[in-house]
Each structure stands twice: as structure tokens, then as C-alpha cells.
Amino acid sequence: MKRAVNEFMALKNLSIREMKYKLYTKGVQKDVIEDYFYEHIEEIEEYEKTSAQKIVIKKQATLEKEEIRNYLMKKGYRENTIKEVLI
């Protein structure tokens, strides 16, 4: 489980919801996923914020702020994370 999460964090820009979904589709039980995320919430929240910042930097040349916000919402980023990175 830890290895899979670390691979996601190293290779992709994913929201917490996307990571949970990918683990679930790999056959990991939902309660195991929830327990892991609860135990490592600070690290995972920091990763999500960094991931969202990278997306904003990449998209800001071609999209308006509201379009970027909508994109992040569709990707499953939490509202407070989006607010922090779009300031």
C-alpha cells in the first residue's frame, strides 16, 4: 500500500480522491485505504497541495482562473486546497 501511494506521489499529479480510486481499482479494500490515509493525512494533504500548484502553474498560461478552478474540481481536489493554490 505504502509503495503504491509513493509511486503515485512520485510520478503523477493526483488528488486524494484520485489516489483512493486508483488503489480501490487495484483491489485494495476501502477500509484499508481509509485507515492508511487517516494515518498519513498530513503527508498526503501536503502532496495534494503541491500537486495542485503544479497543475496551476502548467495551466495558467492557457486557462483563466475560473477554468483552472473547475478543472481542479473535476479532478477531485478539495475546495480548501483549490483556494490555497489559486490565491
N, C-alpha and C positions, 0 to 999 in steps of 0.2 A: 504494500500500500504506500509506504513512505517513498519507495523507489519510483513508483508511478507518478506520484504527486511531484516529486523533484524533477522528473523528466518533463512533465507539463510545464513546470515553472522555468526550466532552463530553455525550452525550445519554443514556447508559444506565448502569446498574449491572450490569456483566458480570464474570464470572470470566475468567481467562486461557483456560481451556478453551472457554468460550462464544465468546470473540473469535476463537480459532483456527477453531472450527467455522463461524462466520459468514463468515470470509474464505474458507475452503475451499468453502463452498456458493456463493460468488460466483465461483468458478472459479480462485482463486489456488492455485498449486501448493504442495503440502505442504512441500517443501524451501525454497521462498522464504519461506513463513510462519515456519518454524522458524529460518531464518537471521535474519529481521527480529527475532523475539522474543529470540533469543540476543544480538543486538547492543544491544537496548534493554531488557534484563531488569530493571534497577533501576527505571526509569521505570514499566514495566508492573506490576511487583510492588507498587510504591507505590500505583498506581491501583487494583489489586485489593484492597489493604488498605482504602483509603478507600471503595471501593465496598461492601465487606462491612460496614464500620462504618455506612454509611448505611442498609443493609438492617436491621442490628441495631437501630438507633435507631427505624426505622419499625415493626418487628415486635414490639419488646419490650413494647408496651402490650397486645398481644393474645395473644402466644405465650409459652410457658415457654422457658427457656434451651435445654433439650434439643430442643424443636421447632424453634427457630431454628437450632441446630446442624445438625439433619437437613435443614432447608430449604437451608442454605448448601452442604451436602454434595451434595445433589441438583443444585444449580445449578453444581457443578463447582469450587467453591472448594477450595483446598489446605488440608490439615489444619493446618499451622502458621499459616496466615492466620486460620483459624477460631479457633484457640486464642488468638491475639493479640487478636482483637476481642471475644471473649467473656469476657475476664478481668474 
